Structures are given as C-alpha cells and as structure tokens.
C-alpha cells in the first residue's frame, strides 16, 4: 500500500480508502471462493494491485473513455484501474461465474459506479472500446482474434487505441507477427524484484467498420 501511495501521490482520500479496503475484501472473498492463489493473497498489493496499475504508468485513461478487461479473474487489472480512473468506464468480463460474482461484490462494496462485470466470452462482447486490457489470459495472436473488432475509431489518448497487455518473460516469438507492438518494462517504474521480467505490451489496433 505504501508503494501505491508513493507511485500515485495525487490520490483522493476516497481513492486511498478504496485501495485500503481491497485487502480485507479479497481476504474475505478468497476464504469463500479461491480467486487468488493462497501464497499470493499476502502480497496482494504488489502482485495484483500494483501490477495492474503498471498500465496507468504507460497510458493514463482520460475521462469519458471506455476500457474492456478480458479474463478479469478476481478483478485484475480492472478494479485497481477503476479506482484510479473514476471517470473512465470499465467493463470486466470472465467466463467463470464465481469469479464475476466476487468482482461484482467488490465493486459494490467499494461503490465503484464506473464498473460493470459480467460472465461473458470476449467474442460475444458488444460495443467499441478505447483500450482492451488483460493479464496474460492467452497468447497475443489468440487474444487479438477475440477482440480485433471491438476498438473505437477516435483516439483520445497519447497512445493509439488498442491492447494494453500485462505479460512476462521473453515475448519475441509471441509478438513476431505484430511489428507495431511496443514492450514497456514495468521494472522501469516499480523497483520490487517481482517486476523484473514483467511488461506492459501496447498493440495498436485499427477500428473495424
């Protein structure tokens, strides 16, 4: 939590309280429904919250933008980003019903009015989004095939509309067919050794009419 306050010094009192509440909420829900591995729950703020917020270091979201979180699991990266950007709309989806139940309950407990969560496959999502975020749910070629027709036409951000993907390790082979993809090392922003091999990948995608 201290690292979040250091990295994001302009949080409102309400946002600080929301981030503080995450630990108790996830511990309570994890005791009922295992959405985070037992060994990771003690490092929630580093391995889940701060990791999710790495996306904000690459591209802060402007007010009125729309972000789709595919395969959100227990709500990452969507929930931490929704706290950080209260004027951005977040749509969190996962195919596993019990995980979406947890996400909905946590969003409600935090009074996040900018979050909608549903059990849904990415291919069945309706609408267009400024960015589609995810945390390593599959390899990039498969992921692109799921969401390539869901990108908004008009750009509002410094980076072009498309994918912001949290992934680790050597991505040379996986990204070989995506020459426009850019890798950002999270270790450039966060010092914890957990982030040494972690990256945010930005892949711009064109609007499909």
C-alpha positions as CSV (number, residue, x, y, z in Angstrom):
1,X,0.0,0.0,0.0
2,X,2.9,2.4,0.8
3,X,4.3,1.8,-2.7
4,X,0.9,2.7,-4.3
5,X,0.8,6.0,-2.3
6,X,4.4,6.7,-3.4
7,X,3.7,5.9,-7.1
8,X,0.4,7.7,-7.2
9,X,0.7,10.7,-4.9
10,X,-2.4,12.5,-6.1
11,X,-5.0,10.1,-4.9
12,X,-8.1,11.5,-3.2
13,X,-9.0,10.4,0.3
14,X,-11.8,8.3,-1.1
15,X,-9.4,6.5,-3.5
16,X,-6.9,5.8,-0.7
17,X,-9.8,4.3,1.4
18,X,-10.8,2.2,-1.6
19,X,-7.3,0.8,-2.1
20,X,-7.1,0.2,1.7
21,X,-10.3,-1.8,1.6
22,X,-9.1,-4.2,-1.1
23,X,-7.0,-6.3,1.3
24,X,-9.9,-7.1,3.6
25,X,-12.4,-7.6,0.8
26,X,-10.1,-10.0,-1.1
27,X,-9.1,-11.9,2.0
28,X,-12.8,-12.4,3.0
29,X,-13.8,-13.5,-0.5
30,X,-10.8,-15.7,-1.0
31,X,-11.8,-17.6,2.1
32,X,-15.1,-18.4,0.4
33,X,-14.1,-18.6,-3.3
34,X,-10.5,-19.1,-4.3
35,X,-9.9,-16.3,-6.8
36,X,-6.3,-15.5,-5.8
37,X,-3.7,-18.2,-5.0
38,X,-3.1,-18.7,-1.3
39,X,0.5,-17.7,-1.5
40,X,-0.3,-14.5,-3.4
41,X,-3.0,-13.2,-1.2
42,X,-0.4,-12.0,1.3
43,X,1.3,-10.0,-1.5
44,X,-2.0,-8.6,-2.9
45,X,-0.7,-5.1,-3.3
46,X,2.5,-6.0,-5.1
47,X,1.5,-8.9,-7.3
48,X,-2.1,-7.8,-8.1
49,X,-2.9,-4.2,-7.4
50,X,0.4,-2.5,-8.3
51,X,0.9,-4.9,-11.2
52,X,-2.5,-3.8,-12.5
53,X,-1.6,-0.1,-12.1
54,X,1.5,-0.5,-14.2
55,X,-0.9,0.1,-17.1
56,X,-1.5,3.6,-15.8
57,X,2.2,4.3,-15.9
58,X,2.1,3.6,-19.7
59,X,-1.2,5.2,-20.5
60,X,-3.4,7.1,-18.1
61,X,-7.1,7.0,-19.2
62,X,-8.9,10.2,-19.9
63,X,-12.4,11.0,-18.6
64,X,-15.2,9.5,-20.7
65,X,-13.1,6.7,-22.2
66,X,-14.2,3.0,-22.2
67,X,-11.9,0.1,-21.2
68,X,-12.7,-3.6,-21.6
69,X,-10.9,-6.1,-19.2
70,X,-10.9,-9.5,-20.7
71,X,-10.5,-12.5,-18.4
72,X,-10.5,-10.3,-15.4
73,X,-10.4,-13.2,-12.9
74,X,-10.8,-11.7,-9.5
75,X,-10.9,-8.2,-11.0
76,X,-7.4,-7.5,-12.3
77,X,-6.4,-5.2,-13.8
78,X,-9.9,-3.7,-13.9
79,X,-10.7,-3.0,-10.3
80,X,-7.5,-1.1,-9.4
81,X,-7.7,0.8,-12.6
82,X,-11.3,1.7,-12.0
83,X,-10.3,3.1,-8.6
84,X,-7.6,5.2,-10.1
85,X,-9.7,6.5,-13.0
86,X,-13.2,7.1,-11.6
87,X,-14.3,8.9,-14.8
88,X,-13.4,6.0,-17.1
89,X,-16.0,3.3,-17.7
90,X,-14.7,-0.3,-17.1
91,X,-16.4,-3.4,-18.4
92,X,-14.9,-6.5,-16.7
93,X,-15.7,-10.0,-18.2
94,X,-14.7,-13.5,-17.4
95,X,-16.1,-16.9,-18.4
96,X,-16.1,-18.2,-14.8
97,X,-19.3,-17.2,-13.0
98,X,-17.9,-17.4,-9.4
99,X,-15.1,-15.0,-10.3
100,X,-17.5,-12.5,-11.7
101,X,-19.6,-12.9,-8.5
102,X,-16.6,-11.8,-6.5
103,X,-15.8,-8.9,-8.9
104,X,-19.4,-7.6,-8.7
105,X,-19.4,-7.8,-4.9
106,X,-16.1,-6.0,-4.5
107,X,-17.1,-3.2,-7.0
108,X,-20.4,-2.8,-5.0
109,X,-18.5,-2.7,-1.6
110,X,-16.2,0.0,-3.0
111,X,-19.1,1.9,-4.5
112,X,-17.4,1.8,-7.9
113,X,-20.1,3.3,-10.2
114,X,-17.8,3.0,-13.2
115,X,-17.6,-0.8,-13.2
116,X,-19.8,-3.3,-14.9
117,X,-18.9,-7.0,-14.6
118,X,-20.5,-9.9,-16.5
119,X,-19.9,-13.6,-17.2
120,X,-19.2,-13.4,-20.9
121,X,-16.8,-14.6,-23.6
122,X,-14.8,-11.9,-25.3
123,X,-16.1,-12.8,-28.7
124,X,-19.6,-12.0,-27.6
125,X,-18.9,-8.5,-26.2
126,X,-20.9,-5.8,-27.9
127,X,-19.6,-2.2,-28.4
128,X,-16.3,-0.5,-29.0
129,X,-13.5,0.4,-26.5
130,X,-10.6,2.8,-26.4
131,X,-8.4,0.1,-24.8
132,X,-8.7,-3.6,-24.1
133,X,-6.7,-4.6,-21.1
134,X,-5.8,-8.1,-19.8
135,X,-3.3,-10.0,-17.7
136,X,-1.9,-12.9,-19.7
137,X,-5.1,-14.8,-20.4
138,X,-3.7,-16.3,-23.6
139,X,-1.1,-15.7,-26.2
140,X,-1.3,-12.5,-28.2
141,X,-2.4,-14.0,-31.6
142,X,-5.4,-15.7,-29.9
143,X,-6.2,-12.6,-27.9
144,X,-6.2,-10.4,-31.0
145,X,-8.6,-12.8,-32.7
146,X,-11.1,-12.4,-29.8
147,X,-11.2,-8.6,-29.7
148,X,-9.9,-7.2,-33.0
149,X,-13.4,-5.8,-34.0
150,X,-14.0,-4.0,-30.7
151,X,-11.8,-0.9,-31.0
152,X,-13.1,2.6,-31.1
153,X,-12.3,4.7,-34.2
154,X,-11.5,8.0,-32.5
155,X,-8.3,8.3,-30.5
156,X,-8.4,10.4,-27.3
157,X,-5.1,9.2,-25.7
158,X,-1.4,9.7,-26.4
159,X,-1.1,6.0,-27.4
160,X,-3.3,4.7,-30.2
161,X,-6.4,2.7,-29.3
162,X,-5.8,-1.0,-28.9
163,X,-4.5,-3.5,-26.4
164,X,-2.6,-2.9,-23.2
165,X,-1.5,-6.4,-22.1
166,X,0.3,-7.4,-18.9
167,X,2.7,-10.2,-19.7
168,X,6.1,-11.6,-18.5
169,X,9.2,-13.1,-19.9
170,X,10.6,-13.2,-23.5
171,X,7.9,-12.2,-25.9
172,X,9.9,-12.1,-29.1
173,X,8.3,-15.2,-30.6
174,X,4.8,-14.3,-29.4
175,X,4.9,-10.8,-30.8
176,X,6.8,-11.7,-34.0
177,X,3.7,-11.2,-36.2
178,X,2.9,-7.8,-34.5
179,X,5.6,-5.3,-35.6
180,X,3.7,-2.4,-34.2
181,X,3.7,-3.8,-30.7
182,X,5.7,-2.0,-28.1
183,X,7.0,-3.6,-24.9
184,X,7.4,-1.4,-21.7
185,X,9.4,-2.9,-18.8
186,X,7.5,-2.5,-15.6
187,X,10.8,-2.5,-13.7
188,X,11.5,0.9,-15.1
189,X,8.7,2.2,-12.8
190,X,8.4,-0.2,-9.9
191,X,11.5,-1.5,-8.0
192,X,10.2,-4.7,-6.5
193,X,12.0,-7.8,-7.9
194,X,8.6,-9.3,-8.8
195,X,8.5,-6.9,-11.8
196,X,12.0,-7.7,-13.2
197,X,10.6,-9.7,-16.1
198,X,7.1,-8.2,-16.3
199,X,6.0,-6.0,-19.1
200,X,3.1,-3.9,-20.4
201,X,2.6,-4.6,-24.2
202,X,0.8,-1.9,-26.2
203,X,-0.6,-3.1,-29.5
204,X,-2.4,-0.5,-31.6
205,X,-5.4,-1.9,-33.5
206,X,-7.5,-0.3,-36.2
207,X,-11.2,0.3,-36.0
208,X,-13.1,-2.3,-38.0
209,X,-16.1,-0.9,-39.7
